[in-house]
Amino acid sequence: MRISRRLLLAGGAALALARPASAQEQLVAAARKEGKVTLYTSTLGAPFHVAAMKSFEQRYGITVELLDVRASELRERVRTEQTSGRFLGDVIQNGSETLLRQEQEGVLQEHGGLGGDRRFIAGLQPTDIRVPSYILGYGILINTTLIKPAEEPKSWQDLLDPRWQGKILSDDMRALGGGHTMFAVTETAFGRGFHEKLAAQHPVFSRDIGNDERRVARGEYPLRVPQLFSNFTVMKGLPVKLIIPVEGAPYVRFDLAVLKGATHPNAARLLIDHYLGDEAQLIYANAGLIPVIDAVGAKAKEDVRPMARARLMGYSKAEQQDAMLDLAKEIYR
């Protein structure tokens, strides 16, 4: 018996319609049924963060309710909610070492798995609870009017050159922040002796980051450490340059995790998965951040590509923070 081509096509279409939905399709359907997801973060209105969030809403039609406050306030908010059993937040995004502490405190839960075959940058593999989302990198800011190309520092070790004595503006290494991240990473890499020599250079400590960047641009100081990559992207047109030292960039990794008791667990998982996609990762890269997915950095805009592809030098580890703070206070009296 001959079967017409039309019947074969119709039968094939019916089989396709009957095929079970993929795991990703099921996740999207469940997330859309939940309708929203509440995200806690501490980027304080950073445009790149809003753009990544909006890209999720546009793709899936799921509303993101955002709480964006200082890291200390965020941690207290989570503590209060978890203690009282009022589970309002679904996803939290914060520094990886902070989230590690919160994982140890039992306020996070497993995310349930990630979609696709994502190739993370070496050394940044996710766990069942914490997932890398982007990286803040640090370098050296110089004034191009005061420093000739031949005099530019190429290495962190170049900060010890006698020509920079009394001329280095620095974020305070004795308090948590970029300065301390640089201290911890370079102390681990070069040893205490490096910082004893750097202290003899009499760096000027300040914690007024935005103003300090402008002070370098105005020529009050020839250089500043450490310089946040993403802050440098808004200094176009000024006589400044970002140096990424040959040893690499000290960094802070920001992770995502699902909060314990999340009322929108599927939307939470889908949001985390979206933040690992090329669309969100490229938003991060174009904002001067380092994407965590391998090869995305090569797609960034030309002017930020060196930042997005910077070599990672190291980060400040939670278990060493107190000891490192004490050491910084001892060396930089």
TORPAFI-523386 format. One line per 4 residues: number of its first residue (from 1); their letters; for each residue x negated, y, z of C-alpha. Coordinates in steps of 0.1 Angstrom, whole numbers, plus 5000, padded with zeros to 4 digits. Layout:
BEGIN
NUM	A	X/Y/Z; ...
# end
This chain:
BEGIN
1	MRIS	5000/5000/5000; 4987/5034/4990; 4987/5062/5017; 4989/5097/5004
5	RRLL	4961/5122/5012; 4988/5145/5028; 4998/5118/5053; 4961/5112/5062
9	LAGG	4956/5149/5068; 4987/5150/5089; 4977/5120/5109; 4942/5135/5115
13	AALA	4958/5168/5128; 4980/5149/5151; 4951/5130/5166; 4932/5163/5170
17	LARP	4962/5178/5189; 4964/5147/5211; 4926/5148/5220; 4921/5156/5257
21	ASAQ	4908/5191/5264; 4871/5194/5271; 4859/5201/5306; 4852/5237/5297
25	EQLV	4887/5241/5282; 4902/5227/5313; 4881/5251/5335; 4892/5281/5314
29	AAAR	4929/5271/5316; 4926/5266/5354; 4908/5299/5358; 4934/5318/5338
33	KEGK	4961/5302/5359; 4945/5317/5390; 4945/5351/5371; 4918/5369/5390
37	VTLY	4885/5366/5409; 4870/5387/5436; 4833/5396/5433; 4811/5409/5461
41	TSTL	4779/5426/5451; 4755/5454/5461; 4745/5471/5429; 4762/5504/5440
45	GAPF	4779/5512/5407; 4750/5502/5383; 4764/5505/5347; 4749/5472/5336
49	HVAA	4768/5454/5363; 4801/5470/5353; 4794/5461/5317; 4788/5425/5325
53	MKSF	4820/5423/5346; 4841/5440/5318; 4827/5415/5292; 4842/5387/5313
57	EQRY	4876/5403/5316; 4877/5410/5279; 4868/5374/5270; 4891/5356/5293
61	GITV	4918/5380/5303; 4910/5374/5340; 4909/5404/5363; 4878/5409/5384
65	ELLD	4883/5427/5417; 4850/5442/5428; 4836/5451/5462; 4803/5469/5456
69	VRAS	4787/5481/5489; 4752/5481/5505; 4736/5447/5511; 4739/5451/5549
73	ELRE	4776/5460/5547; 4782/5431/5523; 4766/5406/5547; 4787/5419/5576
77	RVRT	4819/5418/5554; 4812/5381/5546; 4804/5373/5582; 4837/5389/5594
81	EQTS	4858/5371/5568; 4843/5337/5574; 4845/5340/5612; 4882/5351/5610
85	GRFL	4891/5325/5583; 4904/5353/5560; 4888/5342/5527; 4891/5372/5504
89	GDVI	4859/5370/5484; 4853/5344/5458; 4818/5351/5443; 4789/5369/5459
93	QNGS	4759/5383/5440; 4729/5393/5461; 4691/5388/5465; 4682/5351/5464
97	ETLL	4665/5352/5498; 4696/5368/5514; 4718/5341/5498; 4695/5314/5510
101	RQEQ	4700/5326/5546; 4738/5327/5540; 4737/5292/5526; 4719/5281/5558
105	EGVL	4746/5299/5578; 4773/5278/5560; 4792/5306/5543; 4787/5293/5508
109	QEHG	4800/5263/5489; 4790/5243/5459; 4800/5259/5426; 4811/5227/5409
113	GLGG	4787/5226/5379; 4776/5248/5351; 4788/5246/5315; 4765/5242/5285
117	DRRF	4728/5233/5283; 4712/5264/5297; 4674/5268/5296; 4663/5288/5326
121	IAGL	4630/5305/5329; 4604/5282/5344; 4607/5281/5382; 4642/5296/5383
125	QPTD	4663/5264/5383; 4698/5267/5399; 4709/5246/5428; 4744/5232/5435
129	IRVP	4751/5264/5454; 4728/5293/5442; 4725/5303/5406; 4700/5329/5393
133	SYIL	4717/5357/5374; 4690/5384/5368; 4656/5396/5380; 4644/5430/5391
137	GYGI	4608/5435/5380; 4582/5460/5394; 4552/5476/5377; 4532/5509/5380
141	LINT	4545/5543/5369; 4519/5568/5356; 4520/5604/5344; 4507/5604/5308
145	TLIK	4496/5640/5310; 4474/5634/5340; 4461/5599/5330; 4443/5594/5297
149	PAEE	4449/5561/5279; 4414/5549/5287; 4420/5555/5324; 4453/5537/5327
153	PKSW	4454/5510/5353; 4458/5476/5337; 4457/5455/5369; 4470/5458/5404
157	QDLL	4433/5456/5414; 4427/5489/5394; 4446/5507/5422; 4414/5503/5442
161	DPRW	4394/5526/5418; 4380/5555/5438; 4395/5580/5413; 4430/5572/5428
165	QGKI	4421/5580/5464; 4448/5602/5480; 4467/5602/5446; 4489/5571/5449
169	LSDD	4526/5576/5458; 4540/5544/5472; 4573/5530/5484; 4567/5522/5521
173	MRAL	4553/5487/5524; 4562/5485/5561; 4599/5483/5555; 4621/5460/5533
177	GGGH	4623/5472/5497; 4602/5474/5466; 4571/5485/5485; 4573/5454/5507
181	TMFA	4579/5431/5478; 4548/5444/5462; 4529/5441/5495; 4539/5404/5501
185	VTET	4532/5393/5465; 4499/5410/5461; 4488/5399/5496; 4496/5363/5487
189	AFGR	4477/5367/5453; 4447/5387/5464; 4445/5384/5502; 4443/5408/5531
193	GFHE	4411/5424/5518; 4429/5439/5489; 4453/5457/5511; 4426/5469/5535
197	KLAA	4409/5485/5505; 4442/5499/5492; 4449/5514/5527; 4415/5531/5524
201	QHPV	4428/5548/5493; 4453/5566/5516; 4485/5560/5496; 4513/5584/5504
205	FSRD	4544/5565/5516; 4579/5576/5508; 4613/5560/5505; 4630/5586/5484
209	IGND	4628/5566/5452; 4646/5588/5427; 4628/5619/5439; 4594/5601/5440
213	ERRV	4598/5591/5403; 4605/5627/5394; 4574/5638/5414; 4553/5617/5392
217	ARGE	4570/5631/5361; 4564/5666/5373; 4527/5658/5379; 4526/5660/5417
221	YPLR	4511/5625/5416; 4494/5607/5388; 4509/5573/5396; 4535/5556/5418
225	VPQL	4539/5520/5430; 4559/5499/5426; 4581/5511/5398; 4614/5493/5392
229	FSNF	4617/5485/5355; 4654/5494/5353; 4648/5528/5368; 4622/5535/5341
233	TVMK	4648/5531/5313; 4665/5564/5323; 4632/5584/5322; 4630/5587/5284
237	GLPV	4616/5620/5272; 4595/5625/5304; 4557/5623/5304; 4556/5589/5321
241	KLII	4547/5554/5312; 4555/5520/5328; 4525/5497/5332; 4531/5460/5336
245	PVEG	4499/5447/5352; 4481/5418/5336; 4488/5396/5367; 4525/5401/5362
249	APYV	4554/5417/5380; 4564/5412/5416; 4601/5406/5415; 4634/5402/5433
253	RFDL	4658/5376/5420; 4695/5381/5422; 4717/5350/5425; 4754/5342/5423
257	AVLK	4772/5318/5446; 4808/5308/5455; 4819/5319/5490; 4832/5292/5513
261	GATH	4870/5290/5512; 4872/5308/5478; 4909/5311/5468; 4901/5313/5431
265	PNAA	4874/5286/5428; 4879/5279/5391; 4877/5316/5381; 4847/5319/5404
269	RLLI	4829/5290/5386; 4839/5305/5352; 4825/5339/5362; 4792/5325/5372
273	DHYL	4790/5305/5339; 4798/5337/5319; 4770/5356/5336; 4745/5330/5322
277	GDEA	4757/5334/5287; 4739/5354/5260; 4764/5383/5262; 4759/5391/5299
281	QLIY	4722/5382/5299; 4716/5406/5270; 4734/5433/5289; 4710/5428/5317
285	ANAG	4679/5427/5294; 4689/5459/5276; 4692/5476/5310; 4655/5469/5318
289	LIPV	4662/5437/5339; 4646/5404/5333; 4672/5378/5321; 4670/5343/5337
293	IDAV	4678/5324/5305; 4648/5316/5284; 4646/5333/5249; 4672/5360/5257
297	GAKA	4644/5385/5264; 4633/5382/5228; 4667/5395/5216; 4665/5427/5238
301	KEDV	4661/5462/5223; 4626/5469/5212; 4619/5495/5238; 4628/5472/5267
305	RPMA	4615/5439/5253; 4582/5441/5272; 4601/5444/5305; 4626/5416/5296
309	RARL	4597/5393/5288; 4574/5403/5316; 4553/5377/5333; 4566/5369/5368
313	MGYS	4540/5372/5395; 4559/5363/5427; 4585/5374/5452; 4589/5380/5489
317	KAEQ	4599/5348/5506; 4625/5349/5535; 4605/5327/5558; 4575/5349/5555
321	QDAM	4592/5383/5557; 4588/5390/5594; 4551/5381/5594; 4545/5401/5563
325	LDLA	4562/5432/5577; 4540/5429/5608; 4509/5426/5587; 4518/5456/5566
329	KEIY	4523/5477/5598; 4490/5465/5611; 4471/5474/5579; 4489/5506/5570
333	R	4490/5524/5603
# end
